[in-house]
């Protein structure tokens, strides 16, 4: 009888720990106002944060060479310019830069 009770309590405690673990998303909670040009040149990639799930604000998250991350407002002019620079550096072509009419020579 003691073994059954002990086994039941052990299983119950394992279930409690399992349900108590909450996974938090890696979300931006606020924006940096700006990044100096010397810091911007160390940005190697970016990703967009959408306002779904646990993330409350839209953001562009820049990752620097050493792994540090900065959250920024996607509507800011400097953010859009930095995204374009990173795309150019990585060989990605921005949709705005496509010409609709091919050059004729």
Secondary structure by P-SEA (a helix, b strand, c coil): caaaaaaaaaaaaaaaaaaabbbbccccccccccccaaaaaaccbbbbbcccccccbbbbbbbcccbbbbbbccccaaaaaaaaaaaaaaccccccccccccccc
